[in-house]
């Protein structure tokens, strides 16, 4: 069955039963905490909050682990987790303290607790800016088996205990990850009675697509480009419309947009124009130079870093 056929064959609305918030107790994590608790209330979810203590540095002379009462780093983390727990009295929640590499620890918790949504906050300074260099954030986004909701540095604090995503932007390159992400965008739009905007950005016209006579006349080049652009817009719009199943229960008519602006500026400008409250996009594990094949990681992390709303990413 094709990916689009699977979208149309959906059996039930997507929900989040088990949510995991990874926290380092920073300001970014505090913003993420507010969104995680709000989503948990919305869906009646169990919320697990985990802090990961980095592994101890290797010592040439093995030493006995510090007694708990002398392990200041662990005691401080336990105290911070208790403070968060005191703010979740009305939620079914777990407070978890793990030690080791961040992704290994998160992977254990995701598997053990059957997590179906991972929530992260990012500072936007070092973390995601170093995605291509193998940062922790990249590792989490690339490897997470469940959707990841990232709260970037430009996202305003959650305004209430319940989050209403009234305007949702679904960004697609028609690759496998974005096709996996679409059911989440559709289900969230139905759940929140939101305006759903489906966006595909057309990559610049390759020089190889110009016929040889184009090189002899600037007017001919312009004419060829306009024809190509119209063709790409029509084809992409048709593909966007095919994504929506007949049984979709949207409260507002969806909008189909094919953009030709530079990336990621065009995406962020369109999100601002539509006053988007949530961006949903695929995050392919394998990078590719062609946007039509795979959403590049540079684009994914730039959207997350600069967006003024939460970004939900789904792996292929």
Buried (B, 14 or more C-beta within 10 A) or exposed (E): EEBBEEBBEBEEEBEBEBBBBBBBBEEBBBBBBBBBBBBBBBBEBBBBBBBBBEEEEEEEEEEEEEEEEEBEEBEEBBEBBEEBBEEBEEBEBBBBBBBBBBBEBBBBBBEEBEBBBBBBBBBBEEBBBBBEEEBBBBBBBBBBEBBBBBBBBEBEEBEEEEBBBBBBBBBBBBBBBBBBBBBBBBBBBBBBEBBBBBBBBBEEBEEEEBEEEBEEEEEBBEEBBEEBBEEBBEEBBEBBEEBBBEEBEBEEEBEBBBBEEEBBEBBBEBBEEBEBBBBBBBBBEEBBEEBBBBBBBEBBBBBBBBBBBBBBBBBB
